Amino acid sequence: MNIYVAASLFSLLMLIYWVISEIFTMLFRFIGLPEEKARFQVTSLLTGCGFTTRESEMILSTKRRRLLARITMLFGYAFNISVVSALVNMFLSMKGTQFSGKFVAILIPIAAAALIIGMIRIRSVRHWIDDKITKLVGSIFRNEGASNTIMLIDHIGRGSIAKITLKEVPEELEGVELASSGLKEGKNILIMLVEHSGSPIEPPTAKTVFGPGDRLTVFGDYKTLCKTFNARERFDD
């Protein structure tokens, strides 16, 4: 294989690898993982390095995340083999090529890939791409029965800490003070923090009443949280 072709193929695969990493990060964010943890888990899954025991609970907590994790690993295996093969071919193609030729052949494709990645990272371009991916992924993970969103923050024992955004207050909680809601006594759900629309975050009181636009930091069984607040997994920046 010609050194120019080999270097171009290697650069193209690295570019595709980066794009796939960004897409899978977006997918994991859409099913409830914070961006930092989603990006770390995707990198771990794609490279086959494994992921931390504690954070693995977040990946394994729902069927959709387990399925997405398996798909991510399969993509990782396929691309790891492709990248290694392209790298080997590039080194083999260097035989008989002058140093200056090697330098130019390697530098140009890599510089082109770096330029494309740099352009994608421009805020306006990145916002446009995120918007397109958001609409695409949203159509895939649409859940008509839920209007509110939930983002998993962490697991503690058998419980989960999550952030819930209320677009609509569930009927049984509408106009009801927290002390009378039965969340803690009946469902073992602890409301840790409340951010009313346009107000700073504050600890809840017995007289706290939820309203549309509120953001709640809660602790409880994850499935119970989703059912109680009629919430679906999705990131909400």
N, C-alpha and C positions, 0 to 999 in steps of 0.2 A: 504494500500500500504506500502511495506517495506520502511524504512527510507532511505536505500541506493539507491533504485530505484527512490524514490521521489526526493532526492537531485540530483541524476544524471540527471533526467528529467528536473529539474529546471535549472541546469547548461547548459544543452544542448540547452534549449530554449533561454537562455540569449546569448549563443554563436551564435545561428542562428539569433537572433535579431540584434546583432552587425554586422554580415555579411550582412544582408539585409539592414541595415542602410548604410553600405559602398557601396553596389550596387546601391541603390537609389541616394546616393550622386554622384556617377559616372554618373548615367543617367541624373541627372539635370545639371551636368557640361557639358555633351555632347550636351545638347540643350541650351547652352549659359550662364549658371550662373557661377560666380566665385566660387571657391571651398569653401571659408569661408561662403558665403551666402547660397550656396547649402547645406552645412552640417547643418547649423542652421535651415534652412527650413525643411529639412528631419527629424531632431530631433523633431521639433515642430509638424510636420504632423503625425509622427509615434506615438508620445506620446499623441496626441490629445490636446496639450496645446494651439493650435492656433499659428498664426504667425503675425508679426507686420503689421500694416495697410500700411505703406509706402512700405515695401518690398513685400507685397502681390501683389502689382501691377506688379512686375516682374514675379510672378508665373502666374498671370491671363492674361498676355499680349499676349500669343499665345495659340492656340488650343492644341498643343502637351503638353505644360506645365500644362494646366488645366487637361488634361487626366491623365498625370503622377501624378499630385497631388491627384486626386481622387483614383488612384490605391494605392498610398502610404498610404492614410488614411485608405483604406479598409484593407491593410496589417496590419496597426497599430492596428485597432480595433480587428482583429482576434488574433494577438499576445499578445495584452494586456490582453485579456480574458484568453488565454492559460497560460501566465506567472503568473497571479493572481491565477488561478486554481492550477498550479504546486506548488506555494508558500504555498497555503492553505493545500494542500495534504502533503507537507513536514512537516509543523507544526503539523498536525494531526498525522502523522506517528511517531512523537517524543514521544507520550504517551507510557509509559511502556519501554522506551529505556533508558539505563544508560547514564549519562552525557558523559562519555568517548566515548561511542558508537555514541552519537549524534555528538560530535565534529569531530570524524573521518569521519563519514558518510557525513557531510556537507563540511568538509575541502577538502577531496580528489577530488570530482567532480569540486568544484569551483577552486581549484588549477590547475586542468587539463585544464579547460576552460581558465583560465588566462594564462597558459603556451602556449596554442594554439594561443591566441590573441597576446601574446608577440612575438611569432615566426612569425606571419603574419606581424607584424609591423617592422620586420627587413628589411632594405632598399632593399636588393637584392630580398628577397621573395616578398615584397610589389610591387617592380617594375615588377616582373614576373606576379603576379596576375593582376596588373593594365593593363599590356600589353594584357593579355588574355581577360579581360573584355572589353578593348578598341576595340579589333577586333570583339568581339561578338556584342557589342552595335553599333559599326560602321556599321555592316552589317544590323542592324535593322533600323538605322536612315540614311541610305545611301540616298544621294540626287544627282543624276547624273547631274542635270542641274547647279550645283554651284560648283565652285572650291575654292573660298575664304571662310574664316571663320569669324564669328562674335561672340563676347562675350558681353552680356549685362552687364554693370557696374551699372547703376542706372537710375531711372526715375526722371525727373524734369518737373513738369507740364504735358503737353501732349507730351513732347519730351523725348528722351532717349540718355544717354551717353553710347557709346559702343566702343569696341576695335576691329578693323578689321585687319586681316592679309591677305595681297595680295599675293596669289601664282601666280596669273595672273592678269594683269591690264585690267580692262574692255576696250573693243575696243574704246568706245567713249572718254575714258580718256587717252588712250595711247599716250605718247609724248605731251600731252596738259598741258600748264602751268595752275596753279590753278586759276589765274585771268581770264583765258579764258574758264574755265571748265563749268561755269554756275551752279555749285553745290549750291552756296549760293543764287544766284538770282533766279534760276529756280526751285530748289528743296528744298530750305531752309535747306541745310545741311552745318553745320559749321565744318571745319577741325580744331581741337584744337591743336593737336600735331602730329608730324610725326617722326618715327624712321626708317631711311633708314638702309638697311642691313649692319651691321658692323659699324654703326655710332651711336652716342648718340642721345637721344630724343631731339627734338628742335621744336620751334614754326614754322609753315609754313610761307612762304612768297608768294608774288604774282607770283614769278617765280618757285615755287616748282613744280616738275614733279614727279609723282608716278612711282615706278618701282617694279618689282617682289621682294618679300621678305620684302616690307615695312610694318610697323605696324602703323595704323592710330588710333588716338583717336578722335572720331567724335561725333557730337550732331545733332539730327534730329528725324523725324518720323521713328520708328523702321522698319516698312514694307518698307518704301522708301529707307532706308539704305540698307536693304537686297537686294532689287531689283536693286538699282543703282550700288552696288559693286558686284553683283552676288555672294552673300555670304550666307552660310548656318550656322545654329547654331551649334557650337561645341567648346569645350574647346581646347585651344592650349597652352600647357606648354612649 
